[in-house]
């Protein structure tokens, strides 16, 4: 197995010597270190991976600023990877140190070319989000890619990517949803690996496409009504972004279910995964590295942006706009929760359509992270589709955690922080009033006003033996 590359600051700078970006990259490094340090420092305080008596600099607010220098064990640190090396918490420290170094380097590379997006082009708006996951210290890891790869394929560098179409033996082609011919779009970074399997044949045909916030999900130029998710053996934040058999099986089925429920609500619509496909090996086993998911794009001509962009758009995010957004977003999310579906409504998956300066429609995409509760679904009068893997759950706390950690603990908390301290109390009052009006399930409403809300413990996960097993911490509930 080939070693996975993970350029740090030094190797990235070397790669940039002849590109004209090296000075801008060097200038961006302090900001990038501080951005990743903020995420790591907050995680160390709240996730239980370290004895916090070793941390002298105070705990930050969830999205609050961290000083450029933090003190642990009496030593001052400005770099998150060096901080973690010094603390040596239990677990896979060396793995996480490598990821932090890579995250800082790639974040600085994005900051070196950052430019605000103008207009209403969804792809350009998504590509203007430079800093990635707002709380994960590995917000910009691209383990496996060189610096040249990142420049060629990462959305913040605004490339046009040429997906390669490969042909598959029809006997090895498995699809769900709307049938498609056995032609698989392969990300160019993945092409050599795909051809080496001997399971696909190169047609020599390219599909030009532009990457969305998720590097491996792209908007083809020739088919503006759809987006395509590809498989790439690159670790981004917490996972290597291949496509499991469950993702291929579940996508169209989950789309039908969630779209049916969303149609009962006001303001929420689903971007369906219309087709999912994978390639079978000689034993009939689906290949995670050879797959694709096609899904609907938002309506052409609409002004749609991901919620992750709103904290960076003070021209849009006013207290009035926030109140309108909350009143549009929360009622349908809690209607679906009552009926048995918890959406992982974080800032990348949840899109907002704006009309006449007001929030108008929520568009939700990427159904791989949701949870479905068969009992609640049955009470709503809908049959449980034959979903597999982690999507079904009989645990109501697990169901609520999926929605709360994304929509409440992360998205709304970040938006309130972006509004500023002087608007925070009124903003949370709007959230509380909306919850009281919208949440009809007694247990769900009680959980909304509990002493704490759940939040994914991403740093603890990266230190764990199984980094893909969800771990959770608790944060104070601002509604209390």
N, C-alpha and C positions, 0 to 999 in steps of 0.2 A: 504493500500500500504506500502510495507516495506521501511524503510528509506534507502536512497542511501549512501553507505559508500564513504568516500573520505579521505584516510589517508594523514595526513600532515607529517612534518618531525618527530615530536615526536612519533606519533603512528607507523610510518614506522620503526623508530629505535627500538622501542619495539618489533615489529614483527621480526626484524632481529637478536635479541640477541643470538639466538641459531643456526644461519645459517652460521656464519663465515663471513658474509658480513658487519657487523655493523661498523667495523673500516673503511673499504673502503667507505662505505656510508657516514660516518661522514666526511671523508677527501674530498669527492666530493661535499659536500653541498655548500661551497663558490662558486665553479664554477657554480653549478646549479642555485644558487640565482642570480649570475651575468648574466647568460644566459637569465633567464626570466626577470630580471630587464632591460636588454638591449631592449627586445621586448616591455615591458610596457612603458619604458621611451620614446622611439621613438614614440609610439602610442599617448602618452599624448601630445606631441608636434604637431603632424600632424593631429589628428582626431577631434579636437575641443571639447573634452569632459571636458576640464579644461581651466581656464584662465591661459595662459602660463606665465603671469607676476608672478605667484606663483612659477615658476620653475627657480631656480637659476643656476643649472648646464646646460651648453649649450645644444642645440638640437644636437643629433648625426646625422651623415650621415645614410642613410637607413640601411646599414649593418655595420656601423662603430662601433667601440668599445665604451662602456660606462664605466666611472670610477666605481670602486667597490662601491663607495659611491656617492650618488646624493643628492642634497639639494633642498628641497621644503618647502616653508613657513619658511625658516630659519632653518629647522631641517634636519640633515643628516640621510640618510636611506641606508641600504644595502640589505633589503629584499623587494621584490616587493609587497607582500601582506600587509606588514606593511605600506609601502608608500601609497597604495591605501586607507587603513583605515584612514590614516592621512588626505589625500586630500578630501575624501568623495565627489566625483563628483556626479552629478544628476544621478539617475537610480538605478539599482539593485547592489549596491556596495557589500552587504554581500554575494550575490551569486558569484560575481567575486572574492572576497577575498578567498572564499573557493576553487574556482577553481585554483587560483594562488598558494595557499598552496599545493594543490595536484600536480600541475604541477612541482613545485620545487622538491617535494619529489620523484616523479617518474623519473624526469630527473637525480637527484642525484643517484637514484638506477641504472639507465642505465649507467651512467658514472662510477659507481663502478665496472662494469663488462665489460666495453668497450674494444673491441679488433679489430684491423683493419682486414678487410677481405682480403684473398689472393685468387688468381686464378680467374676464370670466372663463378663460380656458382652464378646464379642470386639471389637465395634466400639468400645465405650468404652475397652477396653484399648489398642487401636491408636491411638485419638485422644489418649491420654494421652502418647504419644511426641512431645514438643514439638520436640526439637532436630534431627531429621532425620538425614541421612547422617552417621555418626560421624567420617569423615575428609575429606569433600569440603568445601572452603571455601564452595562454593555450596550448602550444605546446605538453605537455605530460600529459594532464588530462586524467584520466581513472575513471570518476565518476561512482561508482557502484561496482568497483573491490576493493578487499582487496589487501594488499601487497603480500600475498601468490598467489592471482589470477594473479597479474601482473608478478610475477616471473614465473608462470606456462604458461602464454599465450602470453605475450608481445614479439614482434619479437626481440627486442634488447637483450633478455635473451636466445635466440636461442633454444626454446623448439621444441619438436615434439608434436603436439596437436592431440588428438584422437577425430575426429568428430564422432558423433553418428548418425547412419542411423535410421530414424523413418518412419513408414508406414502411408500413408494417404488414407482415403476413396477415391476411384477414383471420386466419385461425388463431392468431396470437393477440388479436385486438379485442379488448373488452371495454364496453362503454355503458354508461347509464344516462338516462334522460333522452334527449333527442338524438337519434343515431347520426353519426358522422362517418365519412369514409375513413379508411385506415391510414390517415396522414397525420402525423404528430408534429406540432411546432416545438422545436427544441431551442433552448437558450444557447447562444453561441459559446458561452463559457462552458456549457455542458456537452457540446456537440462531440468533441473527441472522445469523451467518456461514453456517450451514448452509442457511437459507432463501434467502439471497442467491445461492446457486449455481443455483437453479431446478431442482434435481434431486430435491427432496423437498417434500412438502406437509404443512403443520401440521394435525394432527388436533385440537388443543386439549386433548388428554388428557395428564395428568401422572402420573408415577410417583414417589411420595415415596421417598427413599433416603438413607442415611447414608454419608458418605465414609469409606473405610478410610485406612491410612497413606498410600497413594497417592491424592492428591486426586481423580484422574479415575476411580478404581475404587470402586464403591459397593455397598452392601448394600441392595437394594430391600426396603421394609417389607412389600410384598404377596407376595413370593416368598422366604421366608427360607432356602430351600435353595440359592440361587445368588447369585453376585456378578456384576456387569457392569462391564467396562472400557470407557470411552468415549474418544472422541478430542477433545482440546482443544489449540488452538494456543497453548499456554503453555509456556515453557521452565521446567522444574523440574530442578534440578541441571544435568545435562549435555545435555539434549535437549528438543526440542519434542515434546510427548506426543500425537502423532497415531498412526495405525495404518497401517503399511505393508502392501502387498499380500502380502509374505512372512509377516508376522505373522498375517494372516487365513488364508492358505493353510496355514501350518505348524501352527497351534495344535492343532486336533483330531488331526492326524496324529501330532504329537509326543506328545500326551496318550496316545494308544493305545500307542505304543512305550514310553514311560517308565513308564506304569502296568503294562505287562506285565513289565518288568524289576523294578519296585519290588515287585510281588506275590511275587517270588522271595526277597525279603529279609525280615528281621524288623524291624519298627518303622517302616518308611517307607511312606507312602501318598501318592498324587498326587491333587490337586484338578484334575480334568480340565477342559480347555477344551472344553465340549460343542458349542458353536456359535460360529463367527466369521462376520461379515458385513461387506460393503462395498458401496458404490454405484458403479456404472459411469457414466462420462460418455458423451457422444455418440459418442466414438471407441472406447468399450469399455474405457477405462482406469480402474482402481480409484482411488478418491479417498481419500487418506490422512486427510482431514478429516471423512469421512463413514463411520464404521465403529463396530463394537462387538464385544466378545468376551464371551460368557457362560461362566462357569465354576462348578464346584461350590463350595459353601461347606463349611466343616468341619461335623461332625455337630452337630445341634441339642442343646443342653444340655451339651455337653462343655466343659471348662475348657481353652481353647486360647488361646495368646498368641504373638505374634511373638518370635523370639529377640532382636530389637532392644530389647525391653522388659526383658529379664532383667538387664542391668547396673544398671537403676534399681529392681530389686526385691530388696533384701538380705534380705527376709523369705523369699524362695525360694532365692536363689543362695547356697548354702552349699558348702563343699568337697565334702561327700558328694553333694549334688545335682549339682554340676558333674561329678563322676566318673560318676554315673549317666547324665547327658546325653551325655557324650563316648562312653560305651560303647553308647548307643543311636544316636547320630548318625553316627559315623564309619564303622562297618562297612558299612551299606547304601550310603553315598555312595561308598566305595571299591569295593564290589561293582559298582555301576553304572559307575564309571570303568573297571574291568577289562573290562566288557562293552561299552564304547564310548560311554557317555553321561556327560558332565561337567555336573553341575547347578551353576548360579550360586547357591550356597546361602548367600546373605547374609541379614542379619537381618530384612529385610522380606519376602522370599520364603519363608522357612523358619519354620514355625509348630510349636509344641510343645504337645501335649496332655498334661496332668498329671492323674493319678489317684492319690488317696490320698497326695498330697504328693510323688509320684515321677514322673519323666519316663516317659511311656507310649508315645506315638506321635509321629513326625515327619510333619507334613503339608507338602507342598511345592506351591507355586503359581507361576504365571506362567512359562511355558515358552519365552518369547521369547529368553532370554539363554543357553540351554544350547548345548553343542557335541556333535556326534555324529560318531564315527569309524567309517566303513564297514568297515574291516578288522577292528577289534575286534568290531564287531557281528556280522560274518560268523562269526568264531570262536565267538561266543556262540550261534550257530544261529538268528539272527534276520535277516530281510531288511531292507535299508535302505529306509525309506519315501522317497517322492519329495519330500524337503524342499528348499527353495530358500533363497537368500540366504546369510547367514553361519553358519547352524547346522551344515552339514556341514564337517568338516575331516579331512585326512589327516595332519596334523602332531600327533604325540603330545605334544610340549612345549606346543603351543597348547591341546590338550585338557586337560592337567594344569593349566595356568595358570588356566583358567576356574574350576576347582574350588578350587585352592589359594588364589588371591587372595581369594576370598569367604569360604570356610569356615575356612581356617587363619589367613591373615594378618590377616583382619578380625574375624570372629565370635569365634573361640576366643581370639585375642589380647585383644580387648576384655573378654571374660568373665574371663580370668585377671587382667587389670588391675583389674577390679571386685572380685575376691576380695581383693586387697591383696597387698603384697609378701611378707608372712609365709607366704602360702599358695601363692605362685607356683611355687616349685620342685617341690613335691609335685603341683601341678596339671599342670605340663608333664610330669612323670614319668608321670602317668595317660595323657596324650595319647600319649606315646612308647610305652608298653606296649600301648595299644589299637591303635596303628598296626602294631606288630610282630605282633600276633595277627591283625589283620583284613586287612592288605594282602597279597594273595597274588601280585600282579604284581611281579616283581623290579624293573623300572625305576620303577614307581610308588613302591615302598618306598624305593628309593635316593633318589628325588627328595624324599621326605618328610624325609630326614635329610641333605639337601645343606646346603651352607654358608649358603644364602639361600633365602628364599621370595619369590615374586612378589607385587606389589601394584600395583593400577591407579594410574597417575600422573595423577590427575584435574586438577591445576593445570596441568601441562604440556599436557594435552589442551585445556584452555580457552584456552591461549595459542597453540595451533597453528592453522595455516591451516584444517585439517579437524578441528574439535573432536570429531567423532564417531568418528575413527579411534582404536582402542584403543592406548594407550601404557602401558608397564610400567616400574616400578623394582623394586629388590630391597631386602629388609630382612633383617637377621640372623635366622637360624633359631634360635628358642629351644630346639629339641630338641637343638641342638649344645652 
